[in-house]
Amino acid sequence: MTEHTPRPTIGRTEFVALMAMLVATVAFSIDAMLPALPRIASELSPEAPNHAQLVVTSFVFGMGVGTFLAGPLSDSYGRKPVVLWGSVLYVLACALAWAATSLELVMLARVLQGLGASAARVVPMAITRDYYAGRGMARIVSFIMMVFTLVPAVAPLIGSFVIAYTGWRGLFGVFALFALLSAAWLGLRVAEPLPKERRLPFRAKALKAAVSEVLAHPVVRLSTVIQTLCFVGIFASLSTIHALFDTTYHRAESFPYWFCLIALVSGGFSLLNASLVMHLGMRRLVRLAMATTILISLAMLAHIWLIGPLPFVLYLFWQTTIFVHTAMTLGNLNAIALEPMGHIAGTATSVFSALATVGSVMLTIPIGLAFDGTPVPLIIGLLAVISLAYGLMHFLNESEDVE
């Protein structure tokens, strides 16, 4: 840290735990809902049970839209106010979802929840950058991600326990409590890391100019499209995974434990990626992950068409490879996109993440709604988007040569 860099007002262990808890708001809000989808379907959309999965994608859509503004707002008004007001919106949205009497109202509440959670997605990284730089920041972020990995692993299990005792509406009370605890922790224990003299005016003209600069760069444009396609893999999987475990493989009761296993394997590959990227490079590692996923998906389709339906063990293997693919690509693609944007990294991160998230929702919805009781539509859909992403990686390399 330089002499101008503020020092954290709490110890490193507490800082890592707090930042991880804030970032985990997103994963908790998505993954804990998965066991609730069959009950939401039976109560609010019995005539179209597939539509219940829109509860997941509507949250992701709201988060994507909010991501576009959260970074610039925190640069202008401070880190803590943006997180705290985001938490207020999140809690109010939880109350709306709890009282909702229709699927459409639940979806609206989930969009608002996503908007509120976007601050917890973006601002913790900005706070970390306020306090740390270079290798010090990389080390802290690694610690945060290690703690964060545990949340997706246990979220469906927590969700299933809550649903068993309170019904699916009780989840929104737990979400609100989680957000209130993390907001109170931040508010009481951390001083505002961005002093007023370092804040930037929030001007639409300046934001538009920064967005134009981000989108004008060929590496960033292509990285955004590729990231969008890769996001489809994880969001489409999350939309249909519980239905597959329940309807196709009749393992709804054990789903939280299998999901925990998948998440832990994915988290292990996230740590492996941190080591491999130093030797193989970001682009080569992304292409390797994509090529592996494409080959495995083709093998699964060949089994279905030549032999018959996938046994559970093969489906579980394939689904795990999709989560691993996410772990091996998204972080590297973020780094590739931000390489030429160091002078406006905060805005670039918001623009890149927002466009990729919202765009992926548009592609995820038709893949999810195509669910027919088998994994075939999901495998075909993800094979298509990942193959396209793999092809675009070659153009990304060409644009680097130009730049």
Buried (B, 14 or more C-beta within 10 A) or exposed (E): EEEEEBEBEBEEEBBBBBBBBBBBBBBBBBBBBBBBBBBBBEBBBEEEBBBBBBBBBBBBBBBBBBBBBBBBBBBBBBBBBBBBBBBEBBBBBBEBBBEBEEBBBBBBBBBBBBBBBBBBBBBBBBBBBBBBEEEEBEEBBEBBBBBBBBBBBBBBBBBBBBBEEEEBBBBBBBBBEBBBEBBEBBEEEBEBBBEEEEEBEEEEEBBEEBBEBBBEBBBBBBBBBBBBBBBBBBBBBBBBBBBBBBBBBEBBEEBBEBBBEBBBBBBEBBBEBEEBBEEBEBBBBBBBBBBBBBEBBEEBBEBBEEEEBBEBEBBBBBBBBBBBBBBBBBBBBBEBBBBBBEEBBBBBBBBBBBBBBBBBBEBBBEBBBBBEEBBBBBBBBBBBBBBBBBEBBEEBEEBBEEE
